[in-house]
Every structure is written in structure tokens, then in C-alpha cells.
């Protein structure tokens, strides 16, 4: 089992929307991927409520049966569409993948 965790910091405004609006859109878009990419075992997207300057704005927690399934997910055209949008609204990104 591969666990895939991503954190994003978002611009205060981008693509004609506020940080919160973009966070909601990211959540909706990523959660919709489960319907089109069967390799996703689990996906959770959370929008930060912590007011600390050290906090990240959006967190993704996902699970895949194997590294190969994670690779398929990352190369899937629907995932690439979501990643392209996120690239336009984020200011920073952190990622960690680990095996259980």
C-alpha cells in the first residue's frame, strides 16, 4: 500500500477566485477523480482551519495498492487537468509518498 500526501499553499486570489473558492474547487476536482481513476483506493481532501502562518491551505491524503497504481494515477489525463489548475493557483507544494 502506498500513501500519497500532498500539501498546497494557495495564492490569496488566482484565476478570478479567492483562496477559499480555489480550495473548494481543488477539493471538488480531486474527489471527483475517484470516479474516473479506479486505481485510487482512498482519497480525502481537507481545507485548512488552522490560522498559523506555518499551516498549509489544502491537504490531500490518498492511498494506492502499489507504486505502479500511483504512477498510473499521476499520468492519467484527468489528474493532469486537475494538476494544471492547481499549478495556476498554488504558491507552494509539499509531497510525501510512503509504503505501508
C-alpha positions as CSV (number, residue, x, y, z in Angstrom):
1,X,0.0,0.0,0.0
2,X,1.3,3.4,-1.0
3,X,0.2,6.5,0.9
4,X,0.4,9.8,-1.1
5,X,0.2,13.1,0.8
6,X,0.3,16.5,-0.8
7,X,0.0,19.9,0.8
8,X,-0.6,23.2,-1.0
9,X,-0.3,26.9,-0.2
10,X,-2.6,28.9,-2.4
11,X,-2.4,32.5,-3.7
12,X,-4.8,34.9,-1.9
13,X,-6.5,35.2,-5.3
14,X,-6.0,33.5,-8.6
15,X,-8.0,32.6,-11.7
16,X,-10.6,35.1,-10.8
17,X,-11.4,33.5,-7.4
18,X,-10.4,33.8,-3.7
19,X,-8.1,31.4,-1.9
20,X,-11.1,29.8,-0.2
21,X,-13.0,29.4,-3.5
22,X,-10.0,27.8,-5.1
23,X,-9.5,25.5,-2.2
24,X,-13.1,24.4,-2.5
25,X,-12.7,23.8,-6.3
26,X,-9.5,21.8,-5.7
27,X,-11.3,19.6,-3.2
28,X,-14.2,19.0,-5.6
29,X,-11.9,18.3,-8.5
30,X,-9.7,15.8,-6.7
31,X,-12.6,14.0,-5.0
32,X,-14.2,13.6,-8.5
33,X,-11.1,11.7,-9.7
34,X,-12.1,8.7,-7.7
35,X,-14.9,8.2,-10.3
36,X,-12.6,8.2,-13.3
37,X,-9.4,6.7,-11.9
38,X,-10.1,3.2,-10.5
39,X,-6.6,2.9,-9.1
40,X,-7.4,5.3,-6.3
41,X,-8.2,3.2,-3.2
42,X,-9.0,6.2,-0.9
43,X,-8.9,10.0,-1.3
44,X,-9.5,12.7,1.3
45,X,-9.1,16.4,0.7
46,X,-9.1,18.8,3.6
47,X,-9.2,22.6,3.7
48,X,-7.2,24.1,6.5
49,X,-8.8,25.7,9.5
50,X,-5.6,26.4,11.4
51,X,-4.7,30.1,11.4
52,X,-1.0,29.6,11.9
53,X,1.4,31.1,9.3
54,X,3.0,27.6,9.2
55,X,-0.2,26.0,8.1
56,X,-0.9,24.8,4.5
57,X,-4.2,25.7,2.8
58,X,-5.2,22.3,1.3
59,X,-4.2,18.8,2.2
60,X,-4.6,15.6,0.1
61,X,-4.4,12.1,1.6
62,X,-4.7,9.2,-0.8
63,X,-4.0,5.5,-0.9
64,X,-3.0,3.2,-3.8
65,X,-2.4,-0.5,-3.8
66,X,1.1,-0.1,-5.4
67,X,3.6,2.3,-6.7
68,X,2.5,1.3,-10.2
69,X,-1.1,2.4,-9.4
70,X,0.2,5.7,-8.1
71,X,2.2,6.2,-11.3
72,X,-0.9,5.5,-13.4
73,X,-2.9,8.0,-11.4
74,X,-0.2,10.7,-11.8
75,X,-0.1,10.2,-15.6
76,X,-3.9,9.9,-16.0
77,X,-5.3,12.7,-18.3
78,X,-8.0,13.7,-15.7
79,X,-5.3,14.0,-13.0
80,X,-3.2,16.2,-15.3
81,X,-6.2,18.5,-15.8
82,X,-6.5,18.9,-12.0
83,X,-2.8,19.4,-11.6
84,X,-2.8,22.1,-14.2
85,X,-5.5,24.0,-12.4
86,X,-3.7,23.7,-9.1
87,X,-0.5,24.9,-10.7
88,X,-2.2,28.1,-11.6
89,X,-3.5,28.8,-8.0
90,X,-0.8,27.5,-5.7
91,X,2.3,29.2,-4.4
92,X,3.9,26.2,-2.8
93,X,3.6,22.4,-2.7
94,X,4.9,19.6,-0.5
95,X,4.6,15.9,-1.1
96,X,5.4,12.7,0.7
97,X,4.8,9.1,-0.5
98,X,5.4,6.1,1.7
99,X,4.8,2.4,1.7
100,X,2.9,0.5,4.3
